[in-house]
Amino acid sequence: MSHAAVKSFDRHIYHVLLYYVYQIFLEFVLQTDACNDGIGEILLRQEDGIKHPIAFASKKLLPRERNYSIIETECLDIDWAVQKFQNFLFGKPFALETDHQPLRYLGKAQFQNGRLMRWALTLQPYRFTIRAIKGKDNVGADFLSRHVSD
C-alpha cells in the first residue's frame, strides 16, 4: 500500500469516527467483559440498529483483584469502564451491555458485600440501563479482556 493510500484511509477513518462521536442524538452503548486476567470495554454509538465503535479500553487486573469473585470482577469492570469514559457518558442516558446476568439488578439490590455496594454508589450519578447479552454478542470486549499486555 502506498503512503498516500494509507493517509487517505486514516483521514476517512478519522472523519467517520468524529461523525459518530458528535452525533448527540445517537445512543451510547458500553460493552464490558471481565476474565481472570483483565477487563475490557468498548464504547459504541448505535444508529439504525448498527453499533459503531468509538473507543476501546482494557486493563490487566492487579494480583489482589484476581482474588475477587466473578460478580465483583464484573462489577469492577463496569465501574472502571464508566469512569474511563465519563467524559462521554456523564449526564447522558446510555446502555450498558454485559454478559453477566446478575448485574442487571445492580441498581436495585441491597448488597451485603462492601465492594459491590461501594461500586453501586459510585455509579448512581450515571443514567444507564443494563442489558444482559449473550457472550457470543460480546466478542469485542471479551477479546480485549483476554488480551491485555503487561
KAHUVEN-V32380 format. One record per helix or strand of 2 or more residues. SS is the DSSP state (helix for helix, strand for strand). FROM is the first residue (numbers start at 0). TO is the last residue. Records with the same first field share a line. If there is no record, write none. Layout:
SS: FROM-TO, FROM-TO
//
This chain:
helix: 2-20, 64-66, 69-83, 85-88, 100-104, 113-122, 134-136, 138-145
strand: 26-33, 37-46, 49-59, 93-97, 127-131
//
